[in-house]
Amino acid sequence: MRKVVHKLFWAWDFEEEEKWLNKMAAEGWALASARYVRYEFEKSLPGEYGVCVELLEHTAGHSESRQYLAFLEEMGVECVGTWIRWVYLRKKTADGEFELFSDNKSRVAHLSRILVFLGIIGGMNLYVGLYNIMLLFTVGNEINLLGYVNILLGWTFMCGFGKIKKRKRKLKEEQQIFE
């Protein structure tokens, strides 16, 4: 039996997304495929799989990403979905706990990738939005909805950027304590 759930998680909420996917797995719904806001689950034994979500350096089709995913596959990890540079991974819990980031250094590196991703998307939206609004004042009196939407999206992504930056700073501080 399969079921499809549509649910939105922002890039900075990847940990909450992971918790939700693992909760579904604990209830006997293993992630079978994922793409943006669409999650497809298949009936399984409760807790049969653990799930992790990761933002790769490159798209999943890039040679480095393919090598990395092949390495994970050798370790018993299945890639069940991709979206842009995000990958959805699952592993049988019988093989042991599934955790991609075993230390603060790898967690910080992952958060750094997310910061670049958010910074580019947020910055581009702010730039396009401000440009469209400047055109409004120089060209005419029409309401430029696109400019305001871009600014809203840019602001939203930059707020997410701030949340990830705060998490990264906290992890770096913890890392310095243990060094």
C-alpha positions as CSV (number, residue, x, y, z in Angstrom):
1,M,0.0,0.0,0.0
2,R,1.2,3.5,-0.8
3,K,0.2,7.0,0.2
4,V,1.1,10.5,-1.0
5,V,1.4,13.5,1.3
6,H,2.0,17.0,0.2
7,K,3.8,19.1,2.8
8,L,6.0,22.2,2.5
9,F,9.3,22.6,4.3
10,W,11.6,25.5,3.8
11,A,15.3,24.8,3.1
12,W,16.2,26.0,6.7
13,D,13.7,23.5,8.2
14,F,15.5,20.4,6.9
15,E,15.9,19.1,10.4
16,E,12.1,19.3,11.0
17,E,11.5,17.6,7.7
18,E,13.9,14.8,8.6
19,K,12.1,14.4,12.0
20,W,8.8,14.2,10.3
21,L,10.0,11.6,7.7
22,N,11.5,9.5,10.5
23,K,8.3,9.8,12.5
24,M,6.4,8.5,9.5
25,A,8.9,5.6,9.2
26,A,8.4,4.8,12.9
27,E,4.7,4.6,12.2
28,G,5.3,2.1,9.4
29,W,5.4,4.5,6.4
30,A,8.8,4.3,4.7
31,L,9.7,7.1,2.3
32,A,9.6,5.7,-1.2
33,S,10.1,8.9,-3.2
34,A,10.3,12.6,-2.5
35,R,10.3,15.7,-4.7
36,Y,9.8,19.2,-3.4
37,V,6.5,19.2,-1.5
38,R,5.4,15.7,-2.6
39,Y,6.3,12.7,-0.5
40,E,5.3,9.1,-1.4
41,F,5.3,6.5,1.3
42,E,5.1,2.7,1.2
43,K,3.8,0.5,4.0
44,S,6.7,-1.1,5.9
45,L,7.5,-2.4,9.3
46,P,7.4,0.3,11.9
47,G,10.9,1.7,12.3
48,E,12.3,-0.4,9.5
49,Y,14.1,2.7,7.9
50,G,15.9,5.8,9.0
51,V,15.8,8.8,6.8
52,C,18.2,11.7,6.2
53,V,18.0,14.8,4.0
54,E,21.1,16.4,2.6
55,L,22.0,19.3,0.3
56,L,24.8,18.2,-2.0
57,E,27.6,20.3,-3.3
58,H,26.3,19.8,-6.9
59,T,23.1,18.4,-8.5
60,A,22.5,14.7,-8.1
61,G,23.5,14.1,-11.8
62,H,26.9,15.7,-11.4
63,S,29.8,13.2,-11.4
64,E,31.0,14.0,-7.9
65,S,27.5,13.6,-6.5
66,R,27.0,10.3,-8.4
67,Q,30.3,9.0,-6.8
68,Y,29.1,10.1,-3.4
69,L,25.7,8.5,-3.8
70,A,27.4,5.3,-5.1
71,F,29.6,5.3,-2.0
72,L,26.5,5.7,0.2
73,E,24.8,2.9,-1.7
74,E,27.7,0.6,-0.9
75,M,27.0,1.4,2.8
76,G,23.4,0.3,2.4
77,V,21.9,3.7,1.9
78,E,19.2,4.2,-0.8
79,C,18.6,7.5,-2.5
80,V,14.8,7.6,-2.8
81,G,14.4,11.2,-4.1
82,T,16.2,14.3,-5.4
83,W,15.2,17.9,-5.9
84,I,17.6,20.4,-7.3
85,R,20.6,19.6,-5.0
86,W,18.6,18.0,-2.2
87,V,18.7,14.3,-1.7
88,Y,16.4,12.1,0.3
89,L,18.2,9.0,1.7
90,R,17.0,6.0,3.7
91,K,18.7,3.1,5.3
92,K,17.4,0.0,7.1
93,T,17.7,0.5,10.8
94,A,18.7,-3.2,11.2
95,D,22.1,-2.1,9.8
96,G,22.5,0.4,12.6
97,E,21.6,4.1,13.3
98,F,21.5,6.2,10.2
99,E,23.3,9.5,10.7
100,L,25.1,11.3,7.8
101,F,26.9,13.9,9.9
102,S,28.8,12.2,12.7
103,D,30.7,15.3,13.9
104,N,30.3,19.0,14.2
105,K,32.8,19.7,11.3
106,S,30.6,17.8,8.8
107,R,27.4,19.5,10.2
108,V,29.0,22.9,9.8
109,A,30.0,22.0,6.2
110,H,26.4,21.0,5.4
111,L,25.1,24.2,7.0
112,S,27.6,26.2,4.9
113,R,26.2,24.6,1.7
114,I,22.7,25.6,2.8
115,L,23.8,29.2,3.6
116,V,25.3,29.6,0.0
117,F,22.1,28.1,-1.4
118,L,19.8,30.5,0.6
119,G,22.1,33.5,0.1
120,I,22.0,33.1,-3.7
121,I,18.2,32.6,-3.9
122,G,17.4,35.2,-1.3
123,G,19.9,37.8,-2.8
124,M,18.6,37.3,-6.3
125,N,15.0,37.7,-5.3
126,L,15.9,40.9,-3.3
127,Y,17.8,42.3,-6.3
128,V,15.1,41.5,-8.8
129,G,12.4,42.9,-6.5
130,L,14.2,46.1,-5.8
131,Y,15.0,46.5,-9.5
132,N,11.3,46.0,-10.4
133,I,10.2,48.6,-7.8
134,M,12.8,51.1,-9.1
135,L,11.3,50.6,-12.5
136,L,7.9,51.4,-11.0
137,F,9.2,54.9,-10.0
138,T,11.1,55.6,-13.2
139,V,8.7,54.2,-15.8
140,G,5.2,54.6,-14.5
141,N,2.7,54.5,-11.7
142,E,1.5,50.9,-12.2
143,I,1.6,48.6,-9.2
144,N,4.4,46.2,-9.8
145,L,3.3,43.1,-7.9
146,L,6.2,41.0,-9.1
147,G,8.7,43.3,-7.4
148,Y,6.9,43.0,-4.1
149,V,6.6,39.2,-4.4
150,N,10.4,39.0,-5.1
151,I,11.1,41.2,-2.1
152,L,8.9,39.1,0.1
153,L,10.5,35.9,-1.1
154,G,14.0,37.4,-0.7
155,W,13.2,38.6,2.8
156,T,11.8,35.1,3.7
157,F,15.0,33.4,2.4
158,M,17.2,35.8,4.2
159,C,15.4,35.2,7.5
160,G,16.0,31.5,6.9
161,F,19.7,32.4,6.1
162,G,19.8,34.0,9.6
163,K,18.4,30.9,11.3
164,I,21.0,28.7,9.6
165,K,23.8,31.1,10.3
166,K,22.8,31.1,14.0
167,R,22.9,27.3,14.1
168,K,26.2,27.2,12.3
169,R,27.7,29.7,14.8
170,K,26.5,27.6,17.7
171,L,28.0,24.4,16.3
172,K,31.3,26.2,15.7
173,E,31.3,27.4,19.3
174,E,30.7,23.8,20.5
175,Q,33.4,22.6,18.2
176,Q,35.9,25.1,19.6
177,I,35.1,24.0,23.2
178,F,36.0,20.3,22.4
179,E,39.2,21.2,20.5
